[in-house]
């Protein structure tokens, strides 16, 4: 059965109202059910990550602090961005110009924080694998906290600069009432492309190429000496295996990020006019946002401690006295 579409006004009482696309009941139900499910799943899973890392003391490590920053950004993506994008797909934004401005500001903010967190994660894994003897002295919780703070501050400054004109007049690019569209100039678009995509890709790729080369050499060394190690050496081998597994897991997270974000940036580069929020860019935007749902799913499959933490949270064991001292490793 083909879906029939007809145009209706978003605000029938206004002559300058935008038109919305009304799909068949079955198609509309399927689209909104799927996207609503992804939105709820994104918020729920990332909330579990935030609670897990914040509550359990054993998870208060430098790497997990970076994961916490990434989870907070993903949580805000699901809570603030995805619901508004549902209105973009319908063709009407009925929440006003202020919400439209905040929508794009937080969109640039959380994407920038996600990218910054992944760069910091790559640096963390690089030091852990390639310079393990000095990792504990170079990478401390205090230094990582400062890096996370700077990441968020830089993201706020970056987003404010990109949207400086748009924030002053959110409806400046709208062609009708009820639209929420952002036009990015070539200079601003080029800066955003380099700062939040091309530059981080280059840094992450170079670091992970080095990480995997060292990880492979370590794995070969461990296999060749596994029969002759002492108990103390065996514990060191297990630690190295854990570091390599963490690097592999975070490598998957970053690979998924690149796959989800590449179509959007390719679209903005190829488009004749960089009109973010137009119907043609809705799919690319949803793919960017969907990455926020995939990150905690990857944690579930690769991190046993996350599965144990979820069990404690769901069964409300975290409400028991001393639950923050539970061994999850």
Short mmCIF file of the C-alpha atoms (twelve columns), coordinates in Angstrom:
data_MODEL
# 
_entry.id   MODEL 
# 
loop_
_atom_site.group_PDB 
_atom_site.id 
_atom_site.type_symbol 
_atom_site.label_atom_id 
_atom_site.label_alt_id 
_atom_site.label_comp_id 
_atom_site.label_asym_id 
_atom_site.label_seq_id 
_atom_site.Cartn_x 
_atom_site.Cartn_y 
_atom_site.Cartn_z 
_atom_site.pdbx_PDB_model_num 
ATOM 1   C CA . UNK A 1   0.000  0.000   0.000  1 
ATOM 2   C CA . UNK A 2   1.554  3.276   -1.100 1 
ATOM 3   C CA . UNK A 3   1.728  6.172   1.309  1 
ATOM 4   C CA . UNK A 4   -0.289 9.171   0.223  1 
ATOM 5   C CA . UNK A 5   1.003  12.603  1.097  1 
ATOM 6   C CA . UNK A 6   -0.866 15.850  1.330  1 
ATOM 7   C CA . UNK A 7   0.238  19.271  2.455  1 
ATOM 8   C CA . UNK A 8   -1.410 21.015  5.396  1 
ATOM 9   C CA . UNK A 9   -0.544 24.255  7.158  1 
ATOM 10  C CA . UNK A 10  1.343  24.015  10.435 1 
ATOM 11  C CA . UNK A 11  -0.671 27.006  11.707 1 
ATOM 12  C CA . UNK A 12  -3.973 27.197  9.767  1 
ATOM 13  C CA . UNK A 13  -4.792 30.621  11.236 1 
ATOM 14  C CA . UNK A 14  -1.672 32.207  9.690  1 
ATOM 15  C CA . UNK A 15  -1.258 32.903  5.990  1 
ATOM 16  C CA . UNK A 16  2.555  32.734  6.199  1 
ATOM 17  C CA . UNK A 17  2.536  29.364  7.932  1 
ATOM 18  C CA . UNK A 18  4.785  26.561  6.731  1 
ATOM 19  C CA . UNK A 19  3.264  23.444  5.254  1 
ATOM 20  C CA . UNK A 20  3.668  20.070  6.883  1 
ATOM 21  C CA . UNK A 21  3.801  16.744  5.147  1 
ATOM 22  C CA . UNK A 22  1.148  14.359  6.391  1 
ATOM 23  C CA . UNK A 23  1.867  10.742  5.591  1 
ATOM 24  C CA . UNK A 24  -0.447 7.779   5.723  1 
ATOM 25  C CA . UNK A 25  -1.395 6.676   9.231  1 
ATOM 26  C CA . UNK A 26  0.600  3.434   8.942  1 
ATOM 27  C CA . UNK A 27  3.757  5.137   7.659  1 
ATOM 28  C CA . UNK A 28  3.571  7.917   10.240 1 
ATOM 29  C CA . UNK A 29  3.042  5.399   13.037 1 
ATOM 30  C CA . UNK A 30  6.040  3.300   11.955 1 
ATOM 31  C CA . UNK A 31  8.363  6.298   11.571 1 
ATOM 32  C CA . UNK A 32  7.491  7.952   14.860 1 
ATOM 33  C CA . UNK A 33  7.406  4.656   16.768 1 
ATOM 34  C CA . UNK A 34  10.895 3.734   15.545 1 
ATOM 35  C CA . UNK A 35  12.409 7.151   16.164 1 
ATOM 36  C CA . UNK A 36  10.716 7.471   19.550 1 
ATOM 37  C CA . UNK A 37  12.050 4.060   20.559 1 
ATOM 38  C CA . UNK A 38  15.584 5.074   19.544 1 
ATOM 39  C CA . UNK A 39  15.234 8.305   21.506 1 
ATOM 40  C CA . UNK A 40  14.059 6.570   24.688 1 
ATOM 41  C CA . UNK A 41  16.732 3.877   24.316 1 
ATOM 42  C CA . UNK A 42  19.446 6.513   23.890 1 
ATOM 43  C CA . UNK A 43  18.403 8.367   27.029 1 
ATOM 44  C CA . UNK A 44  18.001 5.182   29.090 1 
ATOM 45  C CA . UNK A 45  21.266 3.476   28.110 1 
ATOM 46  C CA . UNK A 46  23.404 6.565   28.522 1 
ATOM 47  C CA . UNK A 47  21.765 7.249   31.874 1 
ATOM 48  C CA . UNK A 48  22.861 3.757   32.941 1 
ATOM 49  C CA . UNK A 49  26.439 4.571   31.890 1 
ATOM 50  C CA . UNK A 50  26.372 7.836   33.850 1 
ATOM 51  C CA . UNK A 51  24.978 6.180   36.985 1 
ATOM 52  C CA . UNK A 52  27.412 3.255   36.735 1 
ATOM 53  C CA . UNK A 53  30.568 5.337   36.455 1 
ATOM 54  C CA . UNK A 54  29.382 7.934   38.982 1 
ATOM 55  C CA . UNK A 55  28.189 5.482   41.645 1 
ATOM 56  C CA . UNK A 56  30.721 2.657   41.721 1 
ATOM 57  C CA . UNK A 57  34.052 3.757   43.164 1 
ATOM 58  C CA . UNK A 58  35.965 1.035   41.316 1 
ATOM 59  C CA . UNK A 59  34.994 2.708   38.037 1 
ATOM 60  C CA . UNK A 60  36.480 6.073   39.023 1 
ATOM 61  C CA . UNK A 61  39.387 5.811   36.603 1 
ATOM 62  C CA . UNK A 62  40.840 8.247   34.102 1 
ATOM 63  C CA . UNK A 63  39.515 6.328   31.086 1 
ATOM 64  C CA . UNK A 64  36.036 5.959   32.584 1 
ATOM 65  C CA . UNK A 65  35.936 9.675   33.339 1 
ATOM 66  C CA . UNK A 66  36.361 10.294  29.631 1 
ATOM 67  C CA . UNK A 67  33.631 7.743   28.940 1 
ATOM 68  C CA . UNK A 68  31.450 9.630   31.416 1 
ATOM 69  C CA . UNK A 69  31.947 12.860  29.488 1 
ATOM 70  C CA . UNK A 70  31.002 11.048  26.283 1 
ATOM 71  C CA . UNK A 71  27.931 9.490   27.936 1 
ATOM 72  C CA . UNK A 72  26.726 12.875  29.245 1 
ATOM 73  C CA . UNK A 73  26.971 14.325  25.732 1 
ATOM 74  C CA . UNK A 74  25.091 11.326  24.299 1 
ATOM 75  C CA . UNK A 75  22.465 11.611  27.045 1 
ATOM 76  C CA . UNK A 76  21.861 15.282  26.209 1 
ATOM 77  C CA . UNK A 77  21.636 14.333  22.547 1 
ATOM 78  C CA . UNK A 78  18.805 11.891  23.241 1 
ATOM 79  C CA . UNK A 79  17.053 14.107  25.777 1 
ATOM 80  C CA . UNK A 80  17.218 17.473  23.988 1 
ATOM 81  C CA . UNK A 81  17.976 16.914  20.303 1 
ATOM 82  C CA . UNK A 82  16.112 13.838  19.084 1 
ATOM 83  C CA . UNK A 83  12.614 14.971  20.132 1 
ATOM 84  C CA . UNK A 84  12.983 18.289  18.295 1 
ATOM 85  C CA . UNK A 85  14.259 16.517  15.184 1 
ATOM 86  C CA . UNK A 86  10.998 14.556  15.085 1 
ATOM 87  C CA . UNK A 87  9.301  17.899  14.466 1 
ATOM 88  C CA . UNK A 88  11.771 18.643  11.670 1 
ATOM 89  C CA . UNK A 89  10.693 15.474  9.901  1 
ATOM 90  C CA . UNK A 90  7.059  16.537  10.203 1 
ATOM 91  C CA . UNK A 91  7.969  19.909  8.729  1 
ATOM 92  C CA . UNK A 92  6.855  22.093  11.626 1 
ATOM 93  C CA . UNK A 93  8.621  23.425  14.697 1 
ATOM 94  C CA . UNK A 94  5.928  24.714  17.025 1 
ATOM 95  C CA . UNK A 95  8.145  25.464  20.022 1 
ATOM 96  C CA . UNK A 96  9.233  28.956  18.979 1 
ATOM 97  C CA . UNK A 97  12.446 30.698  17.936 1 
ATOM 98  C CA . UNK A 98  14.129 30.401  21.340 1 
ATOM 99  C CA . UNK A 99  13.818 26.599  21.371 1 
ATOM 100 C CA . UNK A 100 15.002 26.540  17.751 1 
ATOM 101 C CA . UNK A 101 18.130 28.501  18.702 1 
ATOM 102 C CA . UNK A 102 18.808 26.298  21.745 1 
ATOM 103 C CA . UNK A 103 18.262 23.186  19.632 1 
ATOM 104 C CA . UNK A 104 21.084 24.052  17.234 1 
ATOM 105 C CA . UNK A 105 23.329 25.379  19.976 1 
ATOM 106 C CA . UNK A 106 23.117 22.127  21.944 1 
ATOM 107 C CA . UNK A 107 23.472 20.145  18.709 1 
ATOM 108 C CA . UNK A 108 26.827 21.769  17.946 1 
ATOM 109 C CA . UNK A 109 27.787 21.594  21.621 1 
ATOM 110 C CA . UNK A 110 27.197 17.880  22.204 1 
ATOM 111 C CA . UNK A 111 28.749 16.842  18.894 1 
ATOM 112 C CA . UNK A 112 31.824 18.935  19.700 1 
ATOM 113 C CA . UNK A 113 32.039 17.412  23.193 1 
ATOM 114 C CA . UNK A 114 31.685 13.903  21.742 1 
ATOM 115 C CA . UNK A 115 34.494 14.524  19.285 1 
ATOM 116 C CA . UNK A 116 36.698 16.088  21.953 1 
ATOM 117 C CA . UNK A 117 36.067 13.183  24.327 1 
ATOM 118 C CA . UNK A 118 37.026 10.678  21.641 1 
ATOM 119 C CA . UNK A 119 40.245 12.542  20.929 1 
ATOM 120 C CA . UNK A 120 41.057 12.487  24.651 1 
ATOM 121 C CA . UNK A 121 40.190 8.771   24.792 1 
ATOM 122 C CA . UNK A 122 42.571 8.121   21.905 1 
ATOM 123 C CA . UNK A 123 45.362 10.015  23.675 1 
ATOM 124 C CA . UNK A 124 44.633 8.078   26.883 1 
ATOM 125 C CA . UNK A 125 44.838 4.705   25.105 1 
ATOM 126 C CA . UNK A 126 47.958 5.805   23.236 1 
ATOM 127 C CA . UNK A 127 49.785 6.552   26.480 1 
ATOM 128 C CA . UNK A 128 48.455 3.398   28.177 1 
ATOM 129 C CA . UNK A 129 49.635 1.091   25.378 1 
ATOM 130 C CA . UNK A 130 52.722 2.853   24.055 1 
ATOM 131 C CA . UNK A 131 54.108 4.297   27.302 1 
ATOM 132 C CA . UNK A 132 52.694 2.075   30.096 1 
ATOM 133 C CA . UNK A 133 55.572 2.673   32.532 1 
ATOM 134 C CA . UNK A 134 54.689 6.364   32.870 1 
ATOM 135 C CA . UNK A 135 50.913 6.105   32.405 1 
ATOM 136 C CA . UNK A 136 50.053 6.422   36.102 1 
ATOM 137 C CA . UNK A 137 52.206 9.539   36.446 1 
ATOM 138 C CA . UNK A 138 51.184 11.226  33.206 1 
ATOM 139 C CA . UNK A 139 47.471 10.405  33.310 1 
ATOM 140 C CA . UNK A 140 45.927 11.292  36.675 1 
ATOM 141 C CA . UNK A 141 42.306 11.909  37.609 1 
ATOM 142 C CA . UNK A 142 43.027 15.574  38.277 1 
ATOM 143 C CA . UNK A 143 44.617 16.105  34.863 1 
ATOM 144 C CA . UNK A 144 41.816 14.234  33.113 1 
ATOM 145 C CA . UNK A 145 39.249 16.360  34.966 1 
ATOM 146 C CA . UNK A 146 40.963 19.508  33.707 1 
ATOM 147 C CA . UNK A 147 40.980 18.120  30.167 1 
ATOM 148 C CA . UNK A 148 37.256 17.307  30.358 1 
ATOM 149 C CA . UNK A 149 36.473 20.798  31.666 1 
ATOM 150 C CA . UNK A 150 38.505 22.383  28.867 1 
ATOM 151 C CA . UNK A 151 36.756 20.155  26.327 1 
ATOM 152 C CA . UNK A 152 33.335 21.406  27.428 1 
ATOM 153 C CA . UNK A 153 34.475 25.036  27.638 1 
ATOM 154 C CA . UNK A 154 36.031 24.872  24.170 1 
ATOM 155 C CA . UNK A 155 32.835 23.277  22.821 1 
ATOM 156 C CA . UNK A 156 30.725 26.100  24.266 1 
ATOM 157 C CA . UNK A 157 33.040 28.715  22.717 1 
ATOM 158 C CA . UNK A 158 33.122 26.883  19.376 1 
ATOM 159 C CA . UNK A 159 29.326 26.519  19.222 1 
ATOM 160 C CA . UNK A 160 28.773 30.139  20.241 1 
ATOM 161 C CA . UNK A 161 31.153 31.377  17.532 1 
ATOM 162 C CA . UNK A 162 29.606 29.236  14.783 1 
ATOM 163 C CA . UNK A 163 26.082 30.358  15.736 1 
ATOM 164 C CA . UNK A 164 26.872 33.933  16.826 1 
ATOM 165 C CA . UNK A 165 24.585 35.557  14.213 1 
ATOM 166 C CA . UNK A 166 21.916 32.866  14.382 1 
ATOM 167 C CA . UNK A 167 21.587 33.136  18.170 1 
ATOM 168 C CA . UNK A 168 20.856 36.862  17.847 1 
ATOM 169 C CA . UNK A 169 18.079 36.275  15.307 1 
ATOM 170 C CA . UNK A 170 16.990 32.595  15.148 1 
ATOM 171 C CA . UNK A 171 14.338 33.162  12.460 1 
ATOM 172 C CA . UNK A 172 16.621 35.009  10.027 1 
ATOM 173 C CA . UNK A 173 16.810 32.037  7.634  1 
ATOM 174 C CA . UNK A 174 13.174 30.919  7.871  1 
ATOM 175 C CA . UNK A 175 11.045 31.200  4.754  1 
ATOM 176 C CA . UNK A 176 7.755  30.702  6.610  1 
ATOM 177 C CA . UNK A 177 6.335  30.655  10.116 1 
ATOM 178 C CA . UNK A 178 6.990  27.386  11.937 1 
ATOM 179 C CA . UNK A 179 10.311 26.606  10.271 1 
ATOM 180 C CA . UNK A 180 13.618 26.079  12.075 1 
ATOM 181 C CA . UNK A 181 16.484 26.309  9.617  1 
ATOM 182 C CA . UNK A 182 20.121 27.257  10.063 1 
ATOM 183 C CA . UNK A 183 22.295 28.481  7.192  1 
ATOM 184 C CA . UNK A 184 26.021 28.009  7.779  1 
ATOM 185 C CA . UNK A 185 28.414 30.155  5.760  1 
ATOM 186 C CA . UNK A 186 31.317 28.554  3.932  1 
ATOM 187 C CA . UNK A 187 33.868 29.976  6.350  1 
ATOM 188 C CA . UNK A 188 32.000 28.785  9.423  1 
ATOM 189 C CA . UNK A 189 31.241 25.464  7.771  1 
ATOM 190 C CA . UNK A 190 34.896 24.977  6.838  1 
ATOM 191 C CA . UNK A 191 36.022 25.756  10.400 1 
ATOM 192 C CA . UNK A 192 33.449 23.349  11.833 1 
ATOM 193 C CA . UNK A 193 34.449 20.664  9.314  1 
ATOM 194 C CA . UNK A 194 38.120 20.925  10.284 1 
ATOM 195 C CA . UNK A 195 37.605 21.323  14.039 1 
ATOM 196 C CA . UNK A 196 34.946 18.665  14.620 1 
ATOM 197 C CA . UNK A 197 35.658 16.166  11.830 1 
ATOM 198 C CA . UNK A 198 38.782 16.249  9.677  1 
ATOM 199 C CA . UNK A 199 41.204 17.334  12.414 1 
ATOM 200 C CA . UNK A 200 39.980 14.805  15.006 1 
ATOM 201 C CA . UNK A 201 39.919 12.039  12.372 1 
ATOM 202 C CA . UNK A 202 43.568 12.709  11.540 1 
ATOM 203 C CA . UNK A 203 44.621 12.742  15.204 1 
ATOM 204 C CA . UNK A 204 42.587 9.654   16.116 1 
ATOM 205 C CA . UNK A 205 43.757 7.697   13.074 1 
ATOM 206 C CA . UNK A 206 47.433 8.416   13.691 1 
ATOM 207 C CA . UNK A 207 47.185 7.553   17.387 1 
ATOM 208 C CA . UNK A 208 45.270 4.321   16.828 1 
ATOM 209 C CA . UNK A 209 47.569 3.178   14.059 1 
ATOM 210 C CA . UNK A 210 50.404 3.446   16.564 1 
ATOM 211 C CA . UNK A 211 48.310 1.821   19.302 1 
ATOM 212 C CA . UNK A 212 47.392 -1.221  17.238 1 
ATOM 213 C CA . UNK A 213 50.946 -1.711  15.997 1 
ATOM 214 C CA . UNK A 214 52.212 -1.740  19.588 1 
ATOM 215 C CA . UNK A 215 49.261 -3.899  20.723 1 
ATOM 216 C CA . UNK A 216 50.019 -6.534  18.084 1 
ATOM 217 C CA . UNK A 217 53.697 -6.621  19.036 1 
ATOM 218 C CA . UNK A 218 52.766 -6.973  22.717 1 
ATOM 219 C CA . UNK A 219 50.358 -9.785  21.948 1 
ATOM 220 C CA . UNK A 220 53.052 -11.671 20.065 1 
ATOM 221 C CA . UNK A 221 55.498 -11.152 22.916 1 
ATOM 222 C CA . UNK A 222 52.962 -12.424 25.451 1 
ATOM 223 C CA . UNK A 223 52.229 -15.549 23.426 1 
ATOM 224 C CA . UNK A 224 55.914 -16.357 23.031 1 
ATOM 225 C CA . UNK A 225 56.691 -15.959 26.742 1 
ATOM 226 C CA . UNK A 226 53.437 -17.127 28.295 1 
ATOM 227 C CA . UNK A 227 54.842 -20.458 29.397 1 
ATOM 228 C CA . UNK A 228 57.822 -18.947 31.218 1 
ATOM 229 C CA . UNK A 229 56.257 -16.109 33.151 1 
ATOM 230 C CA . UNK A 230 56.088 -15.977 36.925 1 
ATOM 231 C CA . UNK A 231 52.921 -15.240 38.887 1 
ATOM 232 C CA . UNK A 232 53.816 -11.562 39.080 1 
ATOM 233 C CA . UNK A 233 54.575 -11.497 35.392 1 
ATOM 234 C CA . UNK A 234 51.273 -13.247 34.733 1 
ATOM 235 C CA . UNK A 235 49.418 -10.438 36.477 1 
ATOM 236 C CA . UNK A 236 51.264 -7.940  34.282 1 
ATOM 237 C CA . UNK A 237 50.258 -9.910  31.181 1 
ATOM 238 C CA . UNK A 238 46.616 -9.802  32.280 1 
ATOM 239 C CA . UNK A 239 46.878 -6.050  32.785 1 
ATOM 240 C CA . UNK A 240 48.310 -5.591  29.308 1 
ATOM 241 C CA . UNK A 241 45.543 -7.753  27.847 1 
ATOM 242 C CA . UNK A 242 43.027 -5.541  29.607 1 
ATOM 243 C CA . UNK A 243 44.610 -2.393  28.172 1 
ATOM 244 C CA . UNK A 244 44.616 -3.875  24.670 1 
ATOM 245 C CA . UNK A 245 40.970 -4.902  24.993 1 
ATOM 246 C CA . UNK A 246 40.054 -1.393  26.144 1 
ATOM 247 C CA . UNK A 247 41.870 0.084   23.163 1 
ATOM 248 C CA . UNK A 248 40.051 -2.300  20.799 1 
ATOM 249 C CA . UNK A 249 36.674 -1.455  22.331 1 
ATOM 250 C CA . UNK A 250 37.226 2.278   22.114 1 
ATOM 251 C CA . UNK A 251 38.489 1.811   18.591 1 
ATOM 252 C CA . UNK A 252 35.104 0.300   17.693 1 
ATOM 253 C CA . UNK A 253 33.355 3.268   19.328 1 
ATOM 254 C CA . UNK A 254 35.370 5.702   17.223 1 
ATOM 255 C CA . UNK A 255 34.880 3.668   14.018 1 
ATOM 256 C CA . UNK A 256 31.105 3.745   14.550 1 
ATOM 257 C CA . UNK A 257 31.319 7.481   15.173 1 
ATOM 258 C CA . UNK A 258 33.065 8.024   11.844 1 
ATOM 259 C CA . UNK A 259 30.518 5.895   9.966  1 
ATOM 260 C CA . UNK A 260 27.592 7.773   11.507 1 
ATOM 261 C CA . UNK A 261 29.015 11.270  11.040 1 
ATOM 262 C CA . UNK A 262 30.625 10.966  7.600  1 
ATOM 263 C CA . UNK A 263 27.317 11.135  5.613  1 
ATOM 264 C CA . UNK A 264 26.295 14.382  7.322  1 
ATOM 265 C CA . UNK A 265 29.614 16.137  6.700  1 
ATOM 266 C CA . UNK A 266 29.699 14.838  3.126  1 
ATOM 267 C CA . UNK A 267 26.198 16.254  2.682  1 
ATOM 268 C CA . UNK A 268 27.157 19.684  4.026  1 
ATOM 269 C CA . UNK A 269 30.230 19.819  1.784  1 
ATOM 270 C CA . UNK A 270 28.355 18.680  -1.343 1 
ATOM 271 C CA . UNK A 271 25.223 20.772  -0.757 1 
ATOM 272 C CA . UNK A 272 24.900 23.941  -2.779 1 
ATOM 273 C CA . UNK A 273 23.602 25.774  0.307  1 
ATOM 274 C CA . UNK A 274 24.434 24.602  3.812  1 
ATOM 275 C CA . UNK A 275 20.856 24.675  5.131  1 
ATOM 276 C CA . UNK A 276 20.913 22.582  8.285  1 
ATOM 277 C CA . UNK A 277 17.467 21.430  9.322  1 
ATOM 278 C CA . UNK A 278 16.047 21.145  5.848  1 
ATOM 279 C CA . UNK A 279 14.107 17.978  5.012  1 
ATOM 280 C CA . UNK A 280 16.952 16.665  2.828  1 
ATOM 281 C CA . UNK A 281 19.345 16.681  5.791  1 
ATOM 282 C CA . UNK A 282 16.996 14.966  8.273  1 
ATOM 283 C CA . UNK A 283 18.339 11.482  7.548  1 
ATOM 284 C CA . UNK A 284 21.960 12.578  7.919  1 
ATOM 285 C CA . UNK A 285 21.143 14.324  11.199 1 
ATOM 286 C CA . UNK A 286 19.349 11.265  12.540 1 
ATOM 287 C CA . UNK A 287 22.372 9.141   11.664 1 
ATOM 288 C CA . UNK A 288 24.570 11.541  13.646 1 
ATOM 289 C CA . UNK A 289 22.187 11.364  16.594 1 
ATOM 290 C CA . UNK A 290 21.823 7.584   16.315 1 
ATOM 291 C CA . UNK A 291 25.525 7.279   17.121 1 
ATOM 292 C CA . UNK A 292 24.651 8.405   20.653 1 
ATOM 293 C CA . UNK A 293 22.494 5.296   21.003 1 
ATOM 294 C CA . UNK A 294 25.153 2.935   19.669 1 
ATOM 295 C CA . UNK A 295 27.928 3.936   22.083 1 
ATOM 296 C CA . UNK A 296 26.371 2.428   25.248 1 
ATOM 297 C CA . UNK A 297 25.317 -0.653  23.251 1 
ATOM 298 C CA . UNK A 298 28.976 -1.189  22.395 1 
ATOM 299 C CA . UNK A 299 29.845 -0.869  26.090 1 
ATOM 300 C CA . UNK A 300 27.314 -3.600  26.943 1 
ATOM 301 C CA . UNK A 301 28.885 -6.053  24.495 1 
ATOM 302 C CA . UNK A 302 32.526 -5.283  25.275 1 
ATOM 303 C CA . UNK A 303 32.636 -4.298  28.948 1 
ATOM 304 C CA . UNK A 304 31.703 -6.993  31.530 1 
ATOM 305 C CA . UNK A 305 31.765 -4.375  34.288 1 
ATOM 306 C CA . UNK A 306 28.993 -2.458  32.546 1 
ATOM 307 C CA . UNK A 307 26.762 -5.524  32.414 1 
ATOM 308 C CA . UNK A 308 27.364 -6.129  36.131 1 
ATOM 309 C CA . UNK A 309 26.675 -2.479  36.895 1 
ATOM 310 C CA . UNK A 310 23.391 -2.614  34.965 1 
ATOM 311 C CA . UNK A 311 22.349 -5.665  36.990 1 
ATOM 312 C CA . UNK A 312 23.014 -3.810  40.250 1 
ATOM 313 C CA . UNK A 313 21.116 -0.741  39.030 1 
ATOM 314 C CA . UNK A 314 18.083 -2.556  37.627 1 
ATOM 315 C CA . UNK A 315 17.731 -4.767  40.705 1 
ATOM 316 C CA . UNK A 316 18.103 -1.653  42.917 1 
ATOM 317 C CA . UNK A 317 21.118 -3.132  44.700 1 
ATOM 318 C CA . UNK A 318 22.778 0.282   44.422 1 
ATOM 319 C CA . UNK A 319 20.372 1.486   47.125 1 
ATOM 320 C CA . UNK A 320 21.974 -0.833  49.662 1 
ATOM 321 C CA . UNK A 321 24.614 0.593   52.062 1 
ATOM 322 C CA . UNK A 322 28.150 0.260   50.735 1 
ATOM 323 C CA . UNK A 323 27.000 -0.616  47.209 1 
ATOM 324 C CA . UNK A 324 29.497 1.862   45.745 1 
ATOM 325 C CA . UNK A 325 32.304 -0.441  46.949 1 
ATOM 326 C CA . UNK A 326 31.060 -3.480  44.983 1 
ATOM 327 C CA . UNK A 327 33.694 -5.302  42.913 1 
ATOM 328 C CA . UNK A 328 32.676 -5.174  39.239 1 
ATOM 329 C CA . UNK A 329 35.902 -6.368  37.637 1 
# 
